[in-house]
Amino acid sequence: MNEEIVSHFKNCEGFSTFRRIKSWFKPKTRSKTMKSMKNTARLFLALAVVTAPAVSFSAEDKKMDALMEPVKSVLDHYLAIQNDLAKDSIKGVDEHANAIAKAVKSDDMKMLSPDVAAQAETLAKAKDLKAAREADKPLSASLIKYLKDNKAGKGVYHEAYCPMAKASWLQTEKSIKNPYMGKAMLDCGELRN
Protein backbone atom coordinates (compact mmCIF):
# COMPACT_ATOMS: atom_id res chain seq x y z
CA MET A 1 0.00 0.00 0.00
CA ASN A 2 1.07 3.54 -0.50
CA GLU A 3 3.04 4.77 2.58
CA GLU A 4 1.44 8.20 2.35
CA ILE A 5 -2.05 6.70 2.73
CA VAL A 6 -0.90 4.47 5.58
CA SER A 7 0.57 7.37 7.52
CA HIS A 8 -2.58 9.43 6.97
CA PHE A 9 -4.79 6.67 8.39
CA LYS A 10 -2.47 6.10 11.35
CA ASN A 11 -3.10 9.67 12.43
CA CYS A 12 -6.91 9.39 12.06
CA GLU A 13 -9.54 7.92 14.35
CA GLY A 14 -10.43 5.39 11.69
CA PHE A 15 -7.07 3.65 11.91
CA SER A 16 -8.57 0.52 13.48
CA THR A 17 -11.04 0.31 10.60
CA PHE A 18 -8.17 0.74 8.17
CA ARG A 19 -6.25 -2.06 9.87
CA ARG A 20 -9.25 -4.36 9.53
CA ILE A 21 -9.60 -3.51 5.85
CA LYS A 22 -5.87 -3.90 5.29
CA SER A 23 -5.96 -7.31 7.00
CA TRP A 24 -8.25 -8.56 4.26
CA PHE A 25 -5.36 -8.30 1.87
CA LYS A 26 -3.14 -10.59 3.93
CA PRO A 27 -3.61 -14.21 2.80
CA LYS A 28 -3.57 -15.81 6.29
CA THR A 29 -6.07 -13.38 7.79
CA ARG A 30 -8.34 -13.66 4.78
CA SER A 31 -8.50 -17.46 5.08
CA LYS A 32 -9.29 -17.21 8.84
CA THR A 33 -12.00 -14.66 8.11
CA MET A 34 -13.46 -16.83 5.35
CA LYS A 35 -13.46 -19.88 7.65
CA SER A 36 -15.22 -17.84 10.30
CA MET A 37 -17.81 -16.64 7.80
CA LYS A 38 -18.35 -20.18 6.51
CA ASN A 39 -18.80 -21.50 10.04
CA THR A 40 -21.26 -18.72 10.83
CA ALA A 41 -23.21 -19.49 7.64
CA ARG A 42 -23.29 -23.20 8.57
CA LEU A 43 -24.58 -22.34 12.03
CA PHE A 44 -27.39 -20.18 10.61
CA LEU A 45 -28.29 -22.89 8.12
CA ALA A 46 -28.42 -25.50 10.88
CA LEU A 47 -30.64 -23.25 12.98
CA ALA A 48 -32.94 -22.65 10.03
CA VAL A 49 -33.26 -26.37 9.37
CA VAL A 50 -34.02 -27.09 13.01
CA THR A 51 -36.50 -24.26 13.61
CA ALA A 52 -38.34 -24.23 10.26
CA PRO A 53 -40.33 -27.42 10.91
CA ALA A 54 -41.37 -26.15 14.34
CA VAL A 55 -42.64 -22.91 12.86
CA SER A 56 -44.38 -24.51 9.90
CA PHE A 57 -46.16 -27.13 12.01
CA SER A 58 -47.44 -24.74 14.66
CA ALA A 59 -50.65 -23.94 12.76
CA GLU A 60 -51.15 -27.61 11.94
CA ASP A 61 -50.49 -28.55 15.56
CA LYS A 62 -53.25 -26.22 16.66
CA LYS A 63 -55.68 -27.94 14.33
CA MET A 64 -54.61 -31.31 15.64
CA ASP A 65 -54.90 -30.13 19.26
CA ALA A 66 -58.52 -29.22 18.56
CA LEU A 67 -59.18 -32.89 17.73
CA MET A 68 -57.37 -34.47 20.66
CA GLU A 69 -59.15 -36.24 23.50
CA PRO A 70 -61.86 -35.88 24.62
CA VAL A 71 -63.01 -34.16 21.42
CA LYS A 72 -61.98 -37.12 19.27
CA SER A 73 -64.06 -39.60 21.32
CA VAL A 74 -66.98 -37.13 21.44
CA LEU A 75 -66.96 -36.96 17.65
CA ASP A 76 -66.69 -40.76 17.37
CA HIS A 77 -69.75 -41.23 19.61
CA TYR A 78 -71.56 -38.45 17.77
CA LEU A 79 -70.93 -40.17 14.40
CA ALA A 80 -72.30 -43.43 15.81
CA ILE A 81 -75.46 -41.57 16.84
CA GLN A 82 -75.80 -40.06 13.35
CA ASN A 83 -75.42 -43.51 11.84
CA ASP A 84 -78.13 -44.99 14.12
CA LEU A 85 -80.56 -42.14 13.44
CA ALA A 86 -80.02 -42.47 9.68
CA LYS A 87 -81.06 -46.13 10.06
CA ASP A 88 -84.24 -45.05 11.91
CA SER A 89 -82.93 -46.57 15.14
CA ILE A 90 -82.40 -45.21 18.64
CA LYS A 91 -80.77 -48.40 19.87
CA GLY A 92 -77.43 -47.39 21.37
CA VAL A 93 -78.12 -43.65 21.03
CA ASP A 94 -78.52 -43.22 24.80
CA GLU A 95 -75.19 -44.97 25.49
CA HIS A 96 -73.31 -42.84 22.96
CA ALA A 97 -74.98 -39.65 24.16
CA ASN A 98 -74.13 -40.43 27.81
CA ALA A 99 -70.52 -41.15 26.77
CA ILE A 100 -70.39 -37.69 25.15
CA ALA A 101 -71.75 -36.02 28.29
CA LYS A 102 -69.29 -37.89 30.51
CA ALA A 103 -66.32 -37.05 28.28
CA VAL A 104 -67.18 -33.34 28.22
CA LYS A 105 -67.77 -33.15 31.98
CA SER A 106 -64.54 -34.96 32.86
CA ASP A 107 -62.38 -32.83 30.56
CA ASP A 108 -60.04 -30.76 32.74
CA MET A 109 -59.08 -28.52 29.80
CA LYS A 110 -62.74 -27.68 29.07
CA MET A 111 -62.23 -27.93 25.32
CA LEU A 112 -65.94 -28.29 24.61
CA SER A 113 -68.70 -26.12 26.02
CA PRO A 114 -70.73 -27.50 28.96
CA ASP A 115 -73.72 -26.99 26.64
CA VAL A 116 -72.51 -30.01 24.65
CA ALA A 117 -72.82 -32.19 27.78
CA ALA A 118 -76.32 -30.86 28.50
CA GLN A 119 -77.39 -31.38 24.88
CA ALA A 120 -76.03 -34.94 24.94
CA GLU A 121 -77.90 -35.68 28.18
CA THR A 122 -81.13 -34.42 26.60
CA LEU A 123 -80.51 -36.70 23.62
CA ALA A 124 -79.82 -39.65 25.94
CA LYS A 125 -83.26 -39.15 27.56
CA ALA A 126 -85.13 -39.24 24.24
CA LYS A 127 -87.84 -41.92 24.31
CA ASP A 128 -88.54 -42.16 20.59
CA LEU A 129 -87.00 -41.48 17.20
CA LYS A 130 -88.72 -38.11 16.71
CA ALA A 131 -87.51 -36.81 20.09
CA ALA A 132 -83.99 -38.12 19.46
CA ARG A 133 -83.80 -36.36 16.10
CA GLU A 134 -84.97 -33.07 17.61
CA ALA A 135 -82.47 -33.40 20.48
CA ASP A 136 -79.71 -34.14 17.98
CA LYS A 137 -80.08 -30.76 16.21
CA PRO A 138 -78.56 -28.51 18.94
CA LEU A 139 -75.80 -31.06 19.63
CA SER A 140 -74.92 -31.10 15.94
CA ALA A 141 -74.92 -27.29 15.81
CA SER A 142 -72.55 -27.08 18.80
CA LEU A 143 -70.06 -29.57 17.35
CA ILE A 144 -70.15 -27.90 13.93
CA LYS A 145 -69.47 -24.56 15.62
CA TYR A 146 -66.57 -26.06 17.60
CA LEU A 147 -64.90 -27.40 14.44
CA LYS A 148 -65.40 -24.11 12.60
CA ASP A 149 -64.14 -21.98 15.49
CA ASN A 150 -61.02 -24.13 15.82
CA LYS A 151 -60.52 -24.59 12.07
CA ALA A 152 -60.29 -28.32 12.70
CA GLY A 153 -61.42 -31.47 10.96
CA LYS A 154 -61.26 -30.09 7.43
CA GLY A 155 -61.38 -32.92 4.93
CA VAL A 156 -62.39 -35.40 7.64
CA TYR A 157 -65.70 -34.08 8.94
CA HIS A 158 -68.21 -32.70 6.45
CA GLU A 159 -71.12 -30.47 7.37
CA ALA A 160 -74.32 -31.57 5.66
CA TYR A 161 -77.60 -29.66 5.63
CA CYS A 162 -81.18 -30.83 5.19
CA PRO A 163 -83.54 -28.07 3.99
CA MET A 164 -86.60 -30.09 5.06
CA ALA A 165 -85.37 -30.54 8.63
CA LYS A 166 -83.76 -27.08 8.56
CA ALA A 167 -80.75 -28.51 10.36
CA SER A 168 -77.13 -29.50 9.79
CA TRP A 169 -75.08 -32.45 10.98
CA LEU A 170 -71.55 -33.81 10.67
CA GLN A 171 -70.52 -36.89 8.76
CA THR A 172 -67.30 -38.35 7.40
CA GLU A 173 -68.68 -39.69 4.11
CA LYS A 174 -69.20 -37.53 1.06
CA SER A 175 -72.51 -39.21 0.22
CA ILE A 176 -75.43 -37.85 2.24
CA LYS A 177 -76.82 -40.00 5.06
CA ASN A 178 -79.54 -37.88 6.60
CA PRO A 179 -80.10 -38.64 10.31
CA TYR A 180 -83.21 -36.40 10.44
CA MET A 181 -85.12 -38.12 7.62
CA GLY A 182 -83.69 -41.61 7.91
CA LYS A 183 -84.55 -44.33 5.42
CA ALA A 184 -87.51 -42.40 3.98
CA MET A 185 -85.21 -39.69 2.54
CA LEU A 186 -81.70 -40.88 3.35
CA ASP A 187 -80.00 -38.85 0.64
CA CYS A 188 -81.94 -35.62 1.22
CA GLY A 189 -79.50 -32.81 1.85
CA GLU A 190 -76.30 -31.24 0.64
CA LEU A 191 -72.71 -30.99 1.78
CA ARG A 192 -71.66 -27.52 2.84
CA ASN A 193 -67.92 -28.17 2.94
Kinemage of the C-alpha trace (Angstrom):
@kinemage 1
@onewidth
@group {chain A} dominant
@subgroup {mainchain}
@vectorlist {calphas} color= white
{ca met a 1} P 0.000 0.000 0.000
{ca asn a 2} L 1.070 3.541 -0.497
{ca glu a 3} L 3.037 4.770 2.575
{ca glu a 4} L 1.436 8.198 2.353
{ca ile a 5} L -2.050 6.704 2.732
{ca val a 6} L -0.898 4.467 5.577
{ca ser a 7} L 0.572 7.375 7.518
{ca his a 8} L -2.585 9.428 6.971
{ca phe a 9} L -4.789 6.675 8.391
{ca lys a 10} L -2.467 6.103 11.350
{ca asn a 11} L -3.096 9.671 12.425
{ca cys a 12} L -6.909 9.393 12.060
{ca glu a 13} L -9.536 7.925 14.349
{ca gly a 14} L -10.431 5.392 11.693
{ca phe a 15} L -7.073 3.650 11.914
{ca ser a 16} L -8.573 0.521 13.482
{ca thr a 17} L -11.037 0.311 10.595
{ca phe a 18} L -8.170 0.735 8.173
{ca arg a 19} L -6.246 -2.064 9.869
{ca arg a 20} L -9.249 -4.362 9.532
{ca ile a 21} L -9.601 -3.510 5.850
{ca lys a 22} L -5.872 -3.896 5.290
{ca ser a 23} L -5.964 -7.307 6.998
{ca trp a 24} L -8.247 -8.561 4.256
{ca phe a 25} L -5.364 -8.298 1.866
{ca lys a 26} L -3.144 -10.593 3.928
{ca pro a 27} L -3.608 -14.207 2.797
{ca lys a 28} L -3.568 -15.809 6.285
{ca thr a 29} L -6.073 -13.383 7.787
{ca arg a 30} L -8.335 -13.660 4.784
{ca ser a 31} L -8.504 -17.461 5.083
{ca lys a 32} L -9.288 -17.206 8.838
{ca thr a 33} L -11.997 -14.659 8.114
{ca met a 34} L -13.459 -16.825 5.352
{ca lys a 35} L -13.458 -19.876 7.647
{ca ser a 36} L -15.219 -17.835 10.304
{ca met a 37} L -17.812 -16.637 7.795
{ca lys a 38} L -18.350 -20.176 6.509
{ca asn a 39} L -18.800 -21.500 10.040
{ca thr a 40} L -21.265 -18.721 10.830
{ca ala a 41} L -23.205 -19.494 7.644
{ca arg a 42} L -23.285 -23.195 8.565
{ca leu a 43} L -24.582 -22.337 12.026
{ca phe a 44} L -27.392 -20.183 10.611
{ca leu a 45} L -28.286 -22.894 8.116
{ca ala a 46} L -28.424 -25.504 10.875
{ca leu a 47} L -30.643 -23.246 12.983
{ca ala a 48} L -32.938 -22.646 10.028
{ca val a 49} L -33.263 -26.366 9.369
{ca val a 50} L -34.019 -27.086 13.012
{ca thr a 51} L -36.505 -24.264 13.612
{ca ala a 52} L -38.337 -24.235 10.259
{ca pro a 53} L -40.334 -27.425 10.910
{ca ala a 54} L -41.368 -26.154 14.340
{ca val a 55} L -42.639 -22.909 12.861
{ca ser a 56} L -44.384 -24.510 9.899
{ca phe a 57} L -46.161 -27.129 12.007
{ca ser a 58} L -47.437 -24.740 14.662
{ca ala a 59} L -50.648 -23.942 12.762
{ca glu a 60} L -51.147 -27.613 11.939
{ca asp a 61} L -50.488 -28.554 15.564
{ca lys a 62} L -53.246 -26.222 16.664
{ca lys a 63} L -55.682 -27.940 14.333
{ca met a 64} L -54.614 -31.315 15.644
{ca asp a 65} L -54.896 -30.126 19.259
{ca ala a 66} L -58.518 -29.224 18.565
{ca leu a 67} L -59.175 -32.886 17.728
{ca met a 68} L -57.367 -34.468 20.660
{ca glu a 69} L -59.152 -36.242 23.502
{ca pro a 70} L -61.860 -35.875 24.620
{ca val a 71} L -63.010 -34.157 21.418
{ca lys a 72} L -61.984 -37.124 19.273
{ca ser a 73} L -64.058 -39.595 21.317
{ca val a 74} L -66.980 -37.132 21.444
{ca leu a 75} L -66.961 -36.957 17.652
{ca asp a 76} L -66.686 -40.756 17.374
{ca his a 77} L -69.752 -41.225 19.614
{ca tyr a 78} L -71.556 -38.452 17.766
{ca leu a 79} L -70.929 -40.165 14.395
{ca ala a 80} L -72.296 -43.427 15.810
{ca ile a 81} L -75.458 -41.568 16.841
{ca gln a 82} L -75.796 -40.058 13.354
{ca asn a 83} L -75.425 -43.515 11.840
{ca asp a 84} L -78.128 -44.989 14.125
{ca leu a 85} L -80.555 -42.140 13.440
{ca ala a 86} L -80.016 -42.475 9.679
{ca lys a 87} L -81.057 -46.132 10.059
{ca asp a 88} L -84.242 -45.050 11.914
{ca ser a 89} L -82.931 -46.569 15.142
{ca ile a 90} L -82.404 -45.205 18.635
{ca lys a 91} L -80.774 -48.403 19.866
{ca gly a 92} L -77.427 -47.386 21.375
{ca val a 93} L -78.120 -43.647 21.032
{ca asp a 94} L -78.517 -43.218 24.795
{ca glu a 95} L -75.186 -44.965 25.489
{ca his a 96} L -73.307 -42.844 22.965
{ca ala a 97} L -74.979 -39.645 24.163
{ca asn a 98} L -74.133 -40.434 27.807
{ca ala a 99} L -70.523 -41.145 26.775
{ca ile a 100} L -70.386 -37.693 25.146
{ca ala a 101} L -71.750 -36.022 28.291
{ca lys a 102} L -69.293 -37.894 30.512
{ca ala a 103} L -66.317 -37.046 28.283
{ca val a 104} L -67.180 -33.342 28.222
{ca lys a 105} L -67.771 -33.153 31.980
{ca ser a 106} L -64.544 -34.962 32.861
{ca asp a 107} L -62.377 -32.829 30.555
{ca asp a 108} L -60.039 -30.756 32.739
{ca met a 109} L -59.076 -28.520 29.804
{ca lys a 110} L -62.742 -27.677 29.066
{ca met a 111} L -62.226 -27.933 25.320
{ca leu a 112} L -65.940 -28.292 24.612
{ca ser a 113} L -68.700 -26.122 26.015
{ca pro a 114} L -70.726 -27.501 28.960
{ca asp a 115} L -73.724 -26.993 26.644
{ca val a 116} L -72.509 -30.013 24.648
{ca ala a 117} L -72.821 -32.190 27.778
{ca ala a 118} L -76.324 -30.856 28.495
{ca gln a 119} L -77.392 -31.382 24.877
{ca ala a 120} L -76.026 -34.941 24.941
{ca glu a 121} L -77.901 -35.677 28.181
{ca thr a 122} L -81.125 -34.422 26.596
{ca leu a 123} L -80.507 -36.695 23.619
{ca ala a 124} L -79.822 -39.650 25.944
{ca lys a 125} L -83.256 -39.153 27.555
{ca ala a 126} L -85.131 -39.239 24.243
{ca lys a 127} L -87.841 -41.922 24.314
{ca asp a 128} L -88.542 -42.161 20.592
{ca leu a 129} L -86.998 -41.483 17.196
{ca lys a 130} L -88.717 -38.108 16.706
{ca ala a 131} L -87.511 -36.810 20.094
{ca ala a 132} L -83.989 -38.121 19.460
{ca arg a 133} L -83.797 -36.360 16.098
{ca glu a 134} L -84.970 -33.070 17.613
{ca ala a 135} L -82.474 -33.402 20.485
{ca asp a 136} L -79.706 -34.138 17.985
{ca lys a 137} L -80.077 -30.765 16.213
{ca pro a 138} L -78.563 -28.515 18.940
{ca leu a 139} L -75.799 -31.062 19.633
{ca ser a 140} L -74.922 -31.100 15.936
{ca ala a 141} L -74.918 -27.294 15.807
{ca ser a 142} L -72.550 -27.082 18.797
{ca leu a 143} L -70.061 -29.571 17.346
{ca ile a 144} L -70.153 -27.896 13.928
{ca lys a 145} L -69.471 -24.559 15.621
{ca tyr a 146} L -66.570 -26.059 17.600
{ca leu a 147} L -64.903 -27.398 14.445
{ca lys a 148} L -65.403 -24.106 12.597
{ca asp a 149} L -64.135 -21.981 15.487
{ca asn a 150} L -61.019 -24.132 15.824
{ca lys a 151} L -60.521 -24.592 12.069
{ca ala a 152} L -60.294 -28.323 12.699
{ca gly a 153} L -61.417 -31.468 10.964
{ca lys a 154} L -61.259 -30.093 7.433
{ca gly a 155} L -61.380 -32.923 4.925
{ca val a 156} L -62.392 -35.399 7.643
{ca tyr a 157} L -65.702 -34.077 8.937
{ca his a 158} L -68.206 -32.703 6.454
{ca glu a 159} L -71.119 -30.472 7.369
{ca ala a 160} L -74.319 -31.573 5.663
{ca tyr a 161} L -77.603 -29.665 5.627
{ca cys a 162} L -81.177 -30.829 5.193
{ca pro a 163} L -83.536 -28.074 3.995
{ca met a 164} L -86.604 -30.089 5.064
{ca ala a 165} L -85.373 -30.537 8.635
{ca lys a 166} L -83.764 -27.078 8.563
{ca ala a 167} L -80.748 -28.512 10.360
{ca ser a 168} L -77.130 -29.501 9.792
{ca trp a 169} L -75.076 -32.455 10.976
{ca leu a 170} L -71.551 -33.814 10.672
{ca gln a 171} L -70.522 -36.889 8.756
{ca thr a 172} L -67.303 -38.349 7.401
{ca glu a 173} L -68.685 -39.687 4.113
{ca lys a 174} L -69.204 -37.530 1.058
{ca ser a 175} L -72.514 -39.208 0.221
{ca ile a 176} L -75.431 -37.852 2.241
{ca lys a 177} L -76.818 -39.999 5.064
{ca asn a 178} L -79.544 -37.879 6.601
{ca pro a 179} L -80.098 -38.635 10.309
{ca tyr a 180} L -83.215 -36.405 10.440
{ca met a 181} L -85.122 -38.115 7.619
{ca gly a 182} L -83.687 -41.608 7.912
{ca lys a 183} L -84.554 -44.334 5.423
{ca ala a 184} L -87.511 -42.398 3.981
{ca met a 185} L -85.208 -39.693 2.545
{ca leu a 186} L -81.700 -40.883 3.351
{ca asp a 187} L -80.002 -38.845 0.637
{ca cys a 188} L -81.937 -35.619 1.217
{ca gly a 189} L -79.497 -32.806 1.850
{ca glu a 190} L -76.301 -31.244 0.639
{ca leu a 191} L -72.709 -30.995 1.777
{ca arg a 192} L -71.663 -27.522 2.841
{ca asn a 193} L -67.918 -28.166 2.942
